[in-house]
Amino acid sequence: MHYAKALIATAIAGSVLTITACGGKEEAKAGIEPSVFTDSLFAVMKSDRTNYTKLIVQRLGPNKGGFIKPDEHWEDKTDGAPLPAQMFRYGAEGVAEVTDKFTYSLQSLWPVNKQNAPKTPLEKEGLTYIADNPGENFYGEEELGGVTYFTAVYPDVAVSPACTSCHNDHKDSPKTDFKIGEVMGGVVIRVPLDK
């Protein structure tokens, strides 16, 4: 977790770099490309999400007989633990409290929770693109509330049986035939370009 925070801080700091000449005069500005910034953020997010899913949720899973059980309603249980999608959302909410340099969310064309459906035409276009082009990312720009954003959409792939069984067996799931390695949705990262 400390590594993730350090990478995000480095990426934010590197996003605006001013080079100053000997006389103290600003000569040039160098910055990180938005896609490099979002690719770096996604690498951390994907690693954390995959490790939580494989090392915690899959090991504790509903059929493992452990003391702690991952569950959608984990807060109502004395032995409950958040699901990977919930942990991801908590992370996004925590980041939003610290910075306005970027936002991120987990979305799907087949959301179990309707709040995770695409909200803009570009989000829907990006989610459709990554579903139709496995292994590829989607990049675009959109204007929201008078601000131009760089929006990147990355594939969220089923990495363990915990992913597929949770979605395939959920009463509110519009798709019930997910397989390991398949795109289940996407991580949408948005960076304001006008700041």
N, CA and C atoms as an extended XYZ file, in Angstrom:
585
Properties=species:S:1:pos:R:3:atomname:S:1:resname:S:1:resid:I:1 pbc="F F F"
N         0.819       -1.180        0.000 N   MET     1
C         0.000        0.000        0.000 CA  MET     1
C         0.870        1.254        0.000 C   MET     1
N         1.986        1.227        0.722 N   HIS     2
C         2.883        2.377        0.727 CA  HIS     2
C         3.456        2.609       -0.661 C   HIS     2
N         3.719        1.527       -1.386 N   TYR     3
C         4.232        1.628       -2.753 CA  TYR     3
C         3.218        2.344       -3.630 C   TYR     3
N         1.934        1.991       -3.481 N   ALA     4
C         0.887        2.606       -4.288 CA  ALA     4
C         0.813        4.097       -4.018 C   ALA     4
N         0.852        4.498       -2.769 N   LYS     5
C         0.796        5.917       -2.424 CA  LYS     5
C         2.009        6.653       -2.966 C   LYS     5
N         3.168        6.035       -2.891 N   ALA     6
C         4.388        6.669       -3.397 CA  ALA     6
C         4.316        6.847       -4.910 C   ALA     6
N         3.807        5.839       -5.627 N   LEU     7
C         3.699        5.934       -7.081 CA  LEU     7
C         2.715        7.029       -7.478 C   LEU     7
N         1.578        7.102       -6.781 N   ILE     8
C         0.587        8.131       -7.091 CA  ILE     8
C         1.171        9.511       -6.811 C   ILE     8
N         1.856        9.672       -5.684 N   ALA     9
C         2.469       10.967       -5.357 CA  ALA     9
C         3.513       11.345       -6.399 C   ALA     9
N         4.309       10.382       -6.835 N   THR    10
C         5.325       10.643       -7.853 CA  THR    10
C         4.672       11.026       -9.176 C   THR    10
N         3.609       10.332       -9.537 N   ALA    11
C         2.920       10.639      -10.786 CA  ALA    11
C         2.301       12.029      -10.747 C   ALA    11
N         1.696       12.383       -9.610 N   ILE    12
C         1.102       13.716       -9.485 CA  ILE    12
C         2.186       14.773       -9.536 C   ILE    12
N         3.265       14.569       -8.801 N   ALA    13
C         4.360       15.535       -8.791 CA  ALA    13
C         4.974       15.659      -10.177 C   ALA    13
N         5.091       14.548      -10.889 N   GLY    14
C         5.705       14.565      -12.216 CA  GLY    14
C         4.788       15.103      -13.296 C   GLY    14
N         3.498       15.262      -12.971 N   SER    15
C         2.569       15.709      -13.990 CA  SER    15
C         2.787       17.168      -14.367 C   SER    15
N         3.402       17.958      -13.483 N   VAL    16
C         3.734       19.336      -13.819 CA  VAL    16
C         5.147       19.603      -13.328 C   VAL    16
N         6.060       19.717      -14.259 N   LEU    17
C         7.463       19.937      -13.934 CA  LEU    17
C         7.933       21.170      -14.670 C   LEU    17
N         8.440       22.144      -13.925 N   THR    18
C         8.936       23.359      -14.545 CA  THR    18
C        10.445       23.357      -14.475 C   THR    18
N        11.089       23.645      -15.592 N   ILE    19
C        12.545       23.702      -15.644 CA  ILE    19
C        12.945       25.171      -15.528 C   ILE    19
N        13.806       25.476      -14.566 N   THR    20
C        14.228       26.848      -14.339 CA  THR    20
C        15.682       27.002      -14.741 C   THR    20
N        15.968       28.056      -15.522 N   ALA    21
C        17.341       28.331      -15.969 CA  ALA    21
C        18.111       29.011      -14.843 C   ALA    21
N        19.416       29.216      -15.067 N   CYS    22
C        20.295       29.793      -14.051 CA  CYS    22
C        19.803       31.126      -13.508 C   CYS    22
N        19.232       31.971      -14.322 N   GLY    23
C        18.778       33.273      -13.872 CA  GLY    23
C        17.443       33.227      -13.166 C   GLY    23
N        16.902       32.048      -12.928 N   GLY    24
C        15.624       31.921      -12.265 CA  GLY    24
C        14.446       32.103      -13.214 C   GLY    24
N        14.733       32.244      -14.485 N   LYS    25
C        13.686       32.452      -15.480 CA  LYS    25
C        13.159       31.100      -15.969 C   LYS    25
N        11.840       31.003      -16.040 N   GLU    26
C        11.227       29.775      -16.545 CA  GLU    26
C        11.503       29.655      -18.030 C   GLU    26
N        12.089       28.545      -18.441 N   GLU    27
C        12.393       28.364      -19.861 CA  GLU    27
C        11.420       27.421      -20.546 C   GLU    27
N        11.086       26.351      -19.889 N   ALA    28
C        10.238       25.368      -20.548 CA  ALA    28
C         9.463       24.593      -19.508 C   ALA    28
N         8.373       24.062      -19.934 N   LYS    29
C         7.592       23.184      -19.067 CA  LYS    29
C         7.601       21.796      -19.681 C   LYS    29
N         7.839       20.850      -18.849 N   ALA    30
C         7.772       19.465      -19.288 CA  ALA    30
C         6.730       18.779      -18.432 C   ALA    30
N         6.036       17.873      -18.969 N   GLY    31
C         5.013       17.186      -18.199 CA  GLY    31
C         4.879       15.754      -18.648 C   GLY    31
N         4.084       15.057      -17.938 N   ILE    32
C         3.837       13.666      -18.272 CA  ILE    32
C         2.575       13.614      -19.141 C   ILE    32
N         2.621       12.832      -20.169 N   GLU    33
C         1.461       12.664      -21.037 CA  GLU    33
C         0.305       12.086      -20.218 C   GLU    33
N        -0.926       12.538      -20.470 N   PRO    34
C        -2.062       12.005      -19.710 CA  PRO    34
C        -2.168       10.478      -19.759 C   PRO    34
N        -1.891        9.879      -20.928 N   SER    35
C        -1.997        8.416      -21.021 CA  SER    35
C        -0.930        7.718      -20.190 C   SER    35
N         0.259        8.291      -20.085 N   VAL    36
C         1.309        7.711      -19.238 CA  VAL    36
C         0.896        7.812      -17.766 C   VAL    36
N         0.334        8.956      -17.408 N   PHE    37
C        -0.161        9.170      -16.041 CA  PHE    37
C        -1.240        8.148      -15.690 C   PHE    37
N        -2.261        8.015      -16.561 N   THR    38
C        -3.347        7.087      -16.260 CA  THR    38
C        -2.895        5.634      -16.347 C   THR    38
N        -1.987        5.317      -17.282 N   ASP    39
C        -1.447        3.951      -17.358 CA  ASP    39
C        -0.740        3.587      -16.054 C   ASP    39
N         0.008        4.541      -15.490 N   SER    40
C         0.733        4.296      -14.228 CA  SER    40
C        -0.237        4.090      -13.076 C   SER    40
N        -1.254        4.938      -13.017 N   LEU    41
C        -2.263        4.783      -11.966 CA  LEU    41
C        -2.952        3.430      -12.084 C   LEU    41
N        -3.315        3.060      -13.323 N   PHE    42
C        -4.002        1.790      -13.522 CA  PHE    42
C        -3.130        0.603      -13.116 C   PHE    42
N        -1.841        0.682      -13.376 N   ALA    43
C        -0.940       -0.417      -13.002 CA  ALA    43
C        -1.011       -0.677      -11.491 C   ALA    43
N        -1.037        0.381      -10.708 N   VAL    44
C        -1.138        0.237       -9.251 CA  VAL    44
C        -2.515       -0.315       -8.868 C   VAL    44
N        -3.553        0.265       -9.450 N   MET    45
C        -4.920       -0.181       -9.132 CA  MET    45
C        -5.119       -1.655       -9.474 C   MET    45
N        -4.663       -2.042      -10.666 N   LYS    46
C        -4.831       -3.428      -11.109 CA  LYS    46
C        -4.076       -4.384      -10.189 C   LYS    46
N        -2.862       -4.032       -9.822 N   SER    47
C        -2.076       -4.881       -8.940 CA  SER    47
C        -2.749       -5.046       -7.582 C   SER    47
N        -3.182       -3.933       -6.997 N   ASP    48
C        -3.850       -3.998       -5.691 CA  ASP    48
C        -5.133       -4.819       -5.767 C   ASP    48
N        -5.932       -4.575       -6.795 N   ARG    49
C        -7.219       -5.278       -6.942 CA  ARG    49
C        -7.009       -6.770       -7.172 C   ARG    49
N        -6.060       -7.122       -8.035 N   THR    50
C        -5.777       -8.529       -8.307 CA  THR    50
C        -5.267       -9.236       -7.057 C   THR    50
N        -4.342       -8.603       -6.350 N   ASN    51
C        -3.805       -9.230       -5.140 CA  ASN    51
C        -4.860       -9.384       -4.056 C   ASN    51
N        -5.703       -8.387       -3.867 N   TYR    52
C        -6.772       -8.514       -2.868 CA  TYR    52
C        -7.699       -9.671       -3.241 C   TYR    52
N        -8.039       -9.761       -4.534 N   THR    53
C        -8.943      -10.812       -4.984 CA  THR    53
C        -8.330      -12.197       -4.815 C   THR    53
N        -7.099      -12.370       -5.281 N   LYS    54
C        -6.463      -13.694       -5.247 CA  LYS    54
C        -5.959      -14.090       -3.860 C   LYS    54
N        -5.376      -13.129       -3.133 N   LEU    55
C        -4.733      -13.471       -1.866 CA  LEU    55
C        -5.656      -13.385       -0.658 C   LEU    55
N        -6.725      -12.628       -0.771 N   ILE    56
C        -7.642      -12.485        0.358 CA  ILE    56
C        -8.996      -13.123        0.037 C   ILE    56
N        -9.720      -12.560       -0.913 N   VAL    57
C       -11.085      -13.004       -1.177 CA  VAL    57
C       -11.144      -14.458       -1.611 C   VAL    57
N       -10.296      -14.868       -2.552 N   GLN    58
C       -10.328      -16.255       -3.019 CA  GLN    58
C        -9.975      -17.222       -1.886 C   GLN    58
N        -9.059      -16.837       -1.018 N   ARG    59
C        -8.658      -17.710        0.091 CA  ARG    59
C        -9.718      -17.779        1.177 C   ARG    59
N       -10.459      -16.677        1.367 N   LEU    60
C       -11.482      -16.657        2.417 CA  LEU    60
C       -12.827      -17.128        1.907 C   LEU    60
N       -12.993      -17.114        0.598 N   GLY    61
C       -14.251      -17.371       -0.086 CA  GLY    61
C       -15.326      -18.101        0.664 C   GLY    61
N       -16.538      -18.062        0.159 N   PRO    62
C       -17.693      -18.612        0.864 CA  PRO    62
C       -17.603      -20.099        1.159 C   PRO    62
N       -16.812      -20.840        0.401 N   ASN    63
C       -16.733      -22.290        0.617 CA  ASN    63
C       -15.463      -22.720        1.345 C   ASN    63
N       -14.724      -21.777        1.879 N   LYS    64
C       -13.444      -22.106        2.504 CA  LYS    64
C       -13.570      -22.397        3.994 C   LYS    64
N       -14.683      -22.046        4.597 N   GLY    65
C       -14.881      -22.346        6.010 CA  GLY    65
C       -14.043      -21.488        6.940 C   GLY    65
N       -13.575      -20.343        6.450 N   GLY    66
C       -12.758      -19.456        7.276 CA  GLY    66
C       -13.599      -18.652        8.250 C   GLY    66
N       -12.920      -17.897        9.083 N   PHE    67
C       -13.608      -17.083       10.078 CA  PHE    67
C       -14.176      -15.805        9.471 C   PHE    67
N       -13.550      -15.317        8.421 N   ILE    68
C       -14.002      -14.093        7.770 CA  ILE    68
C       -14.508      -14.459        6.383 C   ILE    68
N       -15.678      -13.909        6.036 N   LYS    69
C       -16.282      -14.253        4.753 CA  LYS    69
C       -16.546      -12.980        3.936 C   LYS    69
N       -15.974      -12.901        2.735 N   PRO    70
C       -16.283      -11.775        1.860 CA  PRO    70
C       -17.770      -11.800        1.500 C   PRO    70
N       -18.408      -10.642        1.608 N   ASP    71
C       -19.841      -10.599        1.370 CA  ASP    71
C       -20.255       -9.189        0.967 C   ASP    71
N       -21.219       -9.092        0.073 N   GLU    72
C       -21.731       -7.801       -0.383 CA  GLU    72
C       -22.231       -6.961        0.795 C   GLU    72
N       -22.818       -7.608        1.781 N   HIS    73
C       -23.353       -6.920        2.962 CA  HIS    73
C       -22.438       -7.145        4.166 C   HIS    73
N       -21.151       -7.036        3.944 N   TRP    74
C       -20.137       -7.344        4.953 CA  TRP    74
C       -20.287       -6.506        6.221 C   TRP    74
N       -20.757       -5.269        6.102 N   GLU    75
C       -20.861       -4.403        7.282 CA  GLU    75
C       -21.931       -4.883        8.263 C   GLU    75
N       -22.878       -5.666        7.777 N   ASP    76
C       -23.945       -6.187        8.628 CA  ASP    76
C       -23.557       -7.494        9.322 C   ASP    76
N       -22.356       -7.988        9.036 N   LYS    77
C       -21.917       -9.275        9.580 CA  LYS    77
C       -20.719       -9.076       10.507 C   LYS    77
N       -20.653       -9.862       11.547 N   THR    78
C       -19.503       -9.770       12.457 CA  THR    78
C       -18.261      -10.386       11.828 C   THR    78
N       -18.454      -11.273       10.845 N   ASP    79
C       -17.321      -11.950       10.210 CA  ASP    79
C       -17.183      -11.581        8.735 C   ASP    79
N       -17.717      -10.432        8.337 N   GLY    80
C       -17.724      -10.057        6.926 CA  GLY    80
C       -16.497       -9.272        6.498 C   GLY    80
N       -16.186       -9.362        5.217 N   ALA    81
C       -15.102       -8.599        4.601 CA  ALA    81
C       -15.619       -8.037        3.275 C   ALA    81
N       -15.162       -6.853        2.867 N   PRO    82
C       -15.640       -6.257        1.612 CA  PRO    82
C       -15.228       -7.063        0.387 C   PRO    82
N       -16.065       -7.018       -0.622 N   LEU    83
C       -15.757       -7.629       -1.909 CA  LEU    83
C       -14.751       -6.750       -2.651 C   LEU    83
N       -14.054       -7.283       -3.648 N   PRO    84
C       -13.068       -6.496       -4.385 CA  PRO    84
C       -13.631       -5.195       -4.978 C   PRO    84
N       -14.826       -5.239       -5.547 N   ALA    85
C       -15.414       -4.019       -6.117 CA  ALA    85
C       -15.666       -2.977       -5.032 C   ALA    85
N       -16.047       -3.425       -3.848 N   GLN    86
C       -16.268       -2.490       -2.741 CA  GLN    86
C       -14.951       -1.879       -2.272 C   GLN    86
N       -13.913       -2.681       -2.166 N   MET    87
C       -12.600       -2.156       -1.777 CA  MET    87
C       -12.121       -1.130       -2.796 C   MET    87
N       -12.365       -1.393       -4.060 N   PHE    88
C       -11.959       -0.481       -5.120 CA  PHE    88
C       -12.682        0.861       -4.969 C   PHE    88
N       -13.987        0.799       -4.704 N   ARG    89
C       -14.770        2.024       -4.523 CA  ARG    89
C       -14.295        2.797       -3.293 C   ARG    89
N       -13.984        2.091       -2.201 N   TYR    90
C       -13.484        2.772       -0.995 CA  TYR    90
C       -12.167        3.488       -1.298 C   TYR    90
N       -11.325        2.853       -2.111 N   GLY    91
C       -10.067        3.482       -2.506 CA  GLY    91
C       -10.322        4.749       -3.311 C   GLY    91
N       -11.256        4.687       -4.262 N   ALA    92
C       -11.585        5.849       -5.092 CA  ALA    92
C       -12.141        6.985       -4.240 C   ALA    92
N       -12.978        6.643       -3.265 N   GLU    93
C       -13.529        7.668       -2.374 CA  GLU    93
C       -12.430        8.298       -1.528 C   GLU    93
N       -11.483        7.481       -1.068 N   GLY    94
C       -10.366        7.990       -0.273 CA  GLY    94
C        -9.470        8.913       -1.085 C   GLY    94
N        -9.200        8.562       -2.328 N   VAL    95
C        -8.379        9.404       -3.197 CA  VAL    95
C        -9.084       10.737       -3.448 C   VAL    95
N       -10.403       10.715       -3.648 N   ALA    96
C       -11.161       11.944       -3.904 CA  ALA    96
C       -11.082       12.917       -2.726 C   ALA    96
N       -10.852       12.394       -1.524 N   GLU    97
C       -10.707       13.258       -0.349 CA  GLU    97
C        -9.338       13.928       -0.297 C   GLU    97
N        -8.371       13.392       -1.037 N   VAL    98
C        -6.992       13.862       -0.969 CA  VAL    98
C        -6.590       14.738       -2.155 C   VAL    98
N        -7.131       14.459       -3.342 N   THR    99
C        -6.690       15.183       -4.537 CA  THR    99
C        -7.837       15.358       -5.530 C   THR    99
N        -7.718       16.395       -6.356 N   ASP   100
C        -8.660       16.573       -7.458 CA  ASP   100
C        -7.939       16.430       -8.800 C   ASP   100
N        -6.734       15.857       -8.767 N   LYS   101
C        -5.927       15.678       -9.987 CA  LYS   101
C        -6.442       14.543      -10.866 C   LYS   101
N        -7.219       13.632      -10.293 N   PHE   102
C        -7.809       12.545      -11.070 CA  PHE   102
C        -8.917       11.901      -10.257 C   PHE   102
N        -9.806       11.201      -10.955 N   THR   103
C       -10.817       10.370      -10.304 CA  THR   103
C       -10.799        9.019      -10.999 C   THR   103
N       -11.330        8.025      -10.325 N   TYR   104
C       -11.453        6.717      -10.962 CA  TYR   104
C       -12.657        5.975      -10.424 C   TYR   104
N       -13.154        5.058      -11.236 N   SER   105
C       -14.304        4.254      -10.833 CA  SER   105
C       -14.280        2.930      -11.591 C   SER   105
N       -14.997        1.986      -11.056 N   LEU   106
C       -15.161        0.683      -11.685 CA  LEU   106
C       -16.552        0.672      -12.307 C   LEU   106
N       -16.626        0.411      -13.608 N   GLN   107
C       -17.902        0.436      -14.308 CA  GLN   107
C       -18.043       -0.803      -15.178 C   GLN   107
N       -19.269       -1.042      -15.622 N   SER   108
C       -19.510       -2.204      -16.467 CA  SER   108
C       -20.726       -1.973      -17.351 C   SER   108
N       -20.707       -2.624      -18.503 N   LEU   109
C       -21.897       -2.659      -19.345 CA  LEU   109
C       -22.923       -3.607      -18.747 C   LEU   109
N       -22.474       -4.471      -17.803 N   TRP   110
C       -23.338       -5.447      -17.139 CA  TRP   110
C       -23.197       -5.290      -15.621 C   TRP   110
N       -23.515       -4.117      -15.067 N   PRO   111
C       -23.272       -3.902      -13.647 CA  PRO   111
C       -24.246       -4.654      -12.740 C   PRO   111
N       -23.703       -5.230      -11.686 N   VAL   112
C       -24.544       -5.820      -10.647 CA  VAL   112
C       -25.216       -4.683       -9.886 C   VAL   112
N       -24.440       -3.645       -9.591 N   ASN   113
C       -24.934       -2.450       -8.922 CA  ASN   113
C       -25.127       -1.379       -9.998 C   ASN   113
N       -26.341       -0.915      -10.173 N   LYS   114
C       -26.666        0.008      -11.268 CA  LYS   114
C       -25.850        1.306      -11.212 C   LYS   114
N       -25.335        1.696      -10.045 N   GLN   115
C       -24.519        2.914       -9.968 CA  GLN   115
C       -23.192        2.750      -10.714 C   GLN   115
N       -22.847        1.518      -11.083 N   ASN   116
C       -21.600        1.248      -11.802 CA  ASN   116
C       -21.792        1.158      -13.316 C   ASN   116
N       -22.948        1.606      -13.805 N   ALA   117
C       -23.188        1.660      -15.249 CA  ALA   117
C       -22.528        2.923      -15.801 C   ALA   117
N       -22.185        2.938      -17.095 N   PRO   118
C       -21.595        4.152      -17.687 CA  PRO   118
C       -22.573        5.318      -17.599 C   PRO   118
N       -22.004        6.517      -17.336 N   LYS   119
C       -22.842        7.703      -17.173 CA  LYS   119
C       -22.690        8.701      -18.314 C   LYS   119
N       -21.623        8.581      -19.092 N   THR   120
C       -21.423        9.493      -20.218 CA  THR   120
C       -21.290        8.675      -21.495 C   THR   120
N       -21.550        9.305      -22.654 N   PRO   121
C       -21.378        8.569      -23.916 CA  PRO   121
C       -19.946        8.048      -24.098 C   PRO   121
N       -18.926        8.807      -23.654 N   LEU   122
C       -17.542        8.354      -23.811 CA  LEU   122
C       -17.251        7.150      -22.925 C   LEU   122
N       -17.808        7.127      -21.706 N   GLU   123
C       -17.633        5.947      -20.842 CA  GLU   123
C       -18.220        4.707      -21.518 C   GLU   123
N       -19.416        4.843      -22.072 N   LYS   124
C       -20.049        3.700      -22.742 CA  LYS   124
C       -19.234        3.262      -23.957 C   LYS   124
N       -18.753        4.242      -24.725 N   GLU   125
C       -17.917        3.925      -25.889 CA  GLU   125
C       -16.652        3.182      -25.453 C   GLU   125
N       -16.012        3.656      -24.387 N   GLY   126
C       -14.796        3.025      -23.885 CA  GLY   126
C       -15.038        1.618      -23.372 C   GLY   126
N       -16.119        1.425      -22.617 N   LEU   127
C       -16.440        0.092      -22.091 CA  LEU   127
C       -16.757       -0.882      -23.229 C   LEU   127
N       -17.450       -0.409      -24.239 N   THR   128
C       -17.757       -1.251      -25.402 CA  THR   128
C       -16.473       -1.618      -26.133 C   THR   128
N       -15.582       -0.629      -26.293 N   TYR   129
C       -14.320       -0.867      -26.996 CA  TYR   129
C       -13.470       -1.929      -26.295 C   TYR   129
N       -13.299       -1.807      -24.976 N   ILE   130
C       -12.438       -2.781      -24.283 CA  ILE   130
C       -13.067       -4.170      -24.245 C   ILE   130
N       -14.396       -4.239      -24.248 N   ALA   131
C       -15.066       -5.546      -24.285 CA  ALA   131
C       -14.880       -6.202      -25.653 C   ALA   131
N       -14.894       -5.381      -26.715 N   ASP   132
C       -14.765       -5.899      -28.082 CA  ASP   132
C       -13.310       -6.104      -28.510 C   ASP   132
N       -12.367       -5.528      -27.757 N   ASN   133
C       -10.944       -5.591      -28.112 CA  ASN   133
C       -10.120       -6.005      -26.895 C   ASN   133
N       -10.202       -7.287      -26.504 N   PRO   134
C        -9.509       -7.746      -25.295 CA  PRO   134
C        -8.026       -7.363      -25.292 C   PRO   134
N        -7.575       -6.883      -24.148 N   GLY   135
C        -6.174       -6.530      -23.975 CA  GLY   135
C        -5.845       -5.104      -24.380 C   GLY   135
N        -6.797       -4.375      -24.931 N   GLU   136
C        -6.549       -2.998      -25.350 CA  GLU   136
C        -7.203       -2.017      -24.391 C   GLU   136
N        -6.627       -0.821      -24.325 N   ASN   137
C        -7.169        0.264      -23.516 CA  ASN   137
C        -7.865        1.246      -24.442 C   ASN   137
N        -8.656        2.136      -23.852 N   PHE   138
C        -9.368        3.156      -24.613 CA  PHE   138
C        -9.031        4.521      -24.037 C   PHE   138
N        -8.755        5.494      -24.916 N   TYR   139
C        -8.439        6.850      -24.491 CA  TYR   139
C        -9.298        7.835      -25.275 C   TYR   139
N        -9.759        8.882      -24.582 N   GLY   140
C       -10.531        9.912      -25.256 CA  GLY   140
C       -10.583       11.172      -24.416 C   GLY   140
N       -11.223       12.188      -24.959 N   GLU   141
C       -11.430       13.437      -24.233 CA  GLU   141
C       -12.910       13.756      -24.247 C   GLU   141
N       -13.374       14.357      -23.149 N   GLU   142
C       -14.766       14.759      -23.058 CA  GLU   142
C       -14.867       16.025      -22.214 C   GLU   142
N       -15.903       16.785      -22.464 N   GLU   143
C       -16.132       17.986      -21.674 CA  GLU   143
C       -17.312       17.741      -20.746 C   GLU   143
N       -17.079       17.975      -19.468 N   LEU   144
C       -18.119       17.811      -18.457 CA  LEU   144
C       -18.118       19.049      -17.565 C   LEU   144
N       -19.245       19.700      -17.448 N   GLY   145
C       -19.334       20.872      -16.580 CA  GLY   145
C       -18.379       21.985      -16.962 C   GLY   145
N       -18.095       22.131      -18.249 N   GLY   146
C       -17.206       23.181      -18.711 CA  GLY   146
C       -15.722       22.875      -18.573 C   GLY   146
N       -15.383       21.658      -18.138 N   VAL   147
C       -13.988       21.245      -17.984 CA  VAL   147
C       -13.699       20.118      -18.974 C   VAL   147
N       -12.556       20.184      -19.650 N   THR   148
C       -12.141       19.116      -20.557 CA  THR   148
C       -11.352       18.077      -19.772 C   THR   148
N       -11.720       16.828      -19.966 N   TYR   149
C       -11.075       15.713      -19.270 CA  TYR   149
C       -10.447       14.752      -20.260 C   TYR   149
N        -9.297       14.208      -19.881 N   PHE   150
C        -8.728       13.042      -20.544 CA  PHE   150
C        -9.340       11.856      -19.816 C   PHE   150
N       -10.010       10.983      -20.557 N   THR   151
C       -10.676        9.826      -19.954 CA  THR   151
C       -10.086        8.553      -20.535 C   THR   151
N        -9.622        7.689      -19.653 N   ALA   152
C        -9.050        6.406      -20.059 CA  ALA   152
C        -9.898        5.281      -19.474 C   ALA   152
N       -10.090        4.241      -20.270 N   VAL   153
C       -10.856        3.079      -19.810 CA  VAL   153
C        -9.982        1.842      -20.002 C   VAL   153
N        -9.811        1.098      -18.911 N   TYR   154
C        -8.954       -0.090      -18.898 CA  TYR   154
C        -9.801       -1.328      -18.602 C   TYR   154
N        -9.459       -2.461      -19.201 N   PRO   155
C       -10.248       -3.672      -18.966 CA  PRO   155
C       -10.114       -4.185      -17.532 C   PRO   155
N       -11.249       -4.522      -16.947 N   ASP   156
C       -11.284       -5.190      -15.645 CA  ASP   156
C       -11.607       -6.653      -15.941 C   ASP   156
N       -10.608       -7.499      -15.752 N   VAL   157
C       -10.685       -8.895      -16.173 CA  VAL   157
C       -10.912       -9.813      -14.972 C   VAL   157
N       -11.697      -10.838      -15.159 N   ALA   158
C       -11.912      -11.845      -14.115 CA  ALA   158
C       -10.600      -12.581      -13.855 C   ALA   158
N       -10.063      -12.455      -12.634 N   VAL   159
C        -8.763      -13.041      -12.321 CA  VAL   159
C        -8.848      -14.297      -11.456 C   VAL   159
N       -10.029      -14.591      -10.925 N   SER   160
C       -10.157      -15.791      -10.095 CA  SER   160
C       -11.604      -16.272      -10.109 C   SER   160
N       -11.821      -17.508       -9.658 N   PRO   161
C       -13.198      -18.005       -9.573 CA  PRO   161
C       -14.074      -17.157       -8.647 C   PRO   161
N       -13.464      -16.440       -7.708 N   ALA   162
C       -14.245      -15.567       -6.828 CA  ALA   162
C       -14.960      -14.497       -7.640 C   ALA   162
N       -14.318      -14.011       -8.703 N   CYS   163
C       -14.918      -12.981       -9.572 CA  CYS   163
C       -16.110      -13.554      -10.338 C   CYS   163
N       -15.854      -14.635      -11.041 N   THR   164
C       -16.888      -15.183      -11.910 CA  THR   164
C       -18.071      -15.735      -11.129 C   THR   164
N       -17.820      -16.451      -10.053 N   SER   165
C       -18.942      -17.038       -9.311 CA  SER   165
C       -19.792      -15.946       -8.655 C   SER   165
N       -19.156      -14.903       -8.150 N   CYS   166
C       -19.901      -13.807       -7.522 CA  CYS   166
C       -20.843      -13.162       -8.535 C   CYS   166
N       -20.332      -12.833       -9.708 N   HIS   167
C       -21.163      -12.178      -10.723 CA  HIS   167
C       -22.161      -13.134      -11.362 C   HIS   167
N       -21.715      -14.331      -11.682 N   ASN   168
C       -22.609      -15.279      -12.350 CA  ASN   168
C       -23.761      -15.722      -11.461 C   ASN   168
N       -23.549      -15.759      -10.146 N   ASP   169
C       -24.578      -16.238       -9.217 CA  ASP   169
C       -25.403      -15.123       -8.586 C   ASP   169
N       -25.038      -13.880       -8.819 N   HIS   170
C       -25.724      -12.753       -8.166 CA  HIS   170
C       -27.111      -12.550       -8.774 C   HIS   170
N       -28.091      -12.358       -7.922 N   LYS   171
C       -29.476      -12.218       -8.379 CA  LYS   171
C       -29.696      -10.994       -9.273 C   LYS   171
N       -28.855       -9.957       -9.125 N   ASP   172
C       -29.025       -8.733       -9.908 CA  ASP   172
C       -28.091       -8.650      -11.112 C   ASP   172
N       -27.361       -9.720      -11.384 N   SER   173
C       -26.406       -9.681      -12.490 CA  SER   173
C       -27.115       -9.863      -13.831 C   SER   173
N       -26.915       -8.916      -14.771 N   PRO   174
C       -27.525       -9.069      -16.096 CA  PRO   174
C       -26.778      -10.051      -16.998 C   PRO   174
N       -25.602      -10.488      -16.566 N   LYS   175
C       -24.808      -11.452      -17.350 CA  LYS   175
C       -24.351      -12.541      -16.392 C   LYS   175
N       -24.594      -13.781      -16.738 N   THR   176
C       -24.329      -14.879      -15.797 CA  THR   176
C       -23.426      -15.968      -16.381 C   THR   176
N       -22.621      -15.600      -17.380 N   ASP   177
C       -21.746      -16.605      -17.982 CA  ASP   177
C       -20.302      -16.115      -18.108 C   ASP   177
N       -19.852      -15.289      -17.147 N   PHE   178
C       -18.467      -14.810      -17.164 CA  PHE   178
C       -17.506      -15.976      -16.965 C   PHE   178
N       -16.337      -15.876      -17.619 N   LYS   179
C       -15.283      -16.880      -17.489 CA  LYS   179
C       -13.987      -16.200      -17.060 C   LYS   179
N       -13.087      -16.954      -16.442 N   ILE   180
C       -11.777      -16.434      -16.045 CA  ILE   180
C       -11.080      -15.847      -17.271 C   ILE   180
N       -10.473      -14.695      -17.106 N   GLY   181
C        -9.755      -14.036      -18.186 CA  GLY   181
C       -10.612      -13.149      -19.062 C   GLY   181
N       -11.911      -13.132      -18.818 N   GLU   182
C       -12.829      -12.351      -19.634 CA  GLU   182
C       -13.004      -10.945      -19.053 C   GLU   182
N       -13.236       -9.970      -19.934 N   VAL   183
C       -13.501       -8.594      -19.499 CA  VAL   183
C       -14.888       -8.545      -18.871 C   VAL   183
N       -14.929       -8.106      -17.618 N   MET   184
C       -16.201       -7.995      -16.904 CA  MET   184
C       -16.679       -6.548      -16.821 C   MET   184
N       -15.776       -5.639      -17.043 N   GLY   185
C       -16.092       -4.216      -16.958 CA  GLY   185
C       -14.832       -3.436      -17.223 C   GLY   185
N       -14.776       -2.222      -16.676 N   GLY   186
C       -13.607       -1.401      -16.912 CA  GLY   186
C       -13.336       -0.421      -15.789 C   GLY   186
N       -12.081       -0.036      -15.689 N   VAL   187
C       -11.667        1.011      -14.759 CA  VAL   187
C       -11.608        2.299      -15.568 C   VAL   187
N       -12.394        3.282      -15.153 N   VAL   188
C       -12.446        4.575      -15.835 CA  VAL   188
C       -11.647        5.577      -15.006 C   VAL   188
N       -10.599        6.131      -15.603 N   ILE   189
C        -9.769        7.137      -14.934 CA  ILE   189
C        -9.930        8.441      -15.706 C   ILE   189
N       -10.231        9.490      -14.959 N   ARG   190
C       -10.493       10.788      -15.586 CA  ARG   190
C        -9.547       11.833      -14.996 C   ARG   190
N        -8.877       12.586      -15.891 N   VAL   191
C        -7.917       13.625      -15.486 CA  VAL   191
C        -8.336       14.945      -16.119 C   VAL   191
N        -8.535       16.002      -15.295 N   PRO   192
C        -8.878       17.302      -15.887 CA  PRO   192
C        -7.673       17.881      -16.634 C   PRO   192
N        -7.907       18.374      -17.849 N   LEU   193
C        -6.822       18.929      -18.658 CA  LEU   193
C        -6.722       20.440      -18.518 C   LEU   193
N        -7.740       21.063      -17.975 N   ASP   194
C        -7.780       22.527      -17.884 CA  ASP   194
C        -7.164       23.090      -16.621 C   ASP   194
N        -6.623       22.255      -15.743 N   LYS   195
C        -6.085       22.750      -14.471 CA  LYS   195
C        -4.631       23.096      -14.592 C   LYS   195
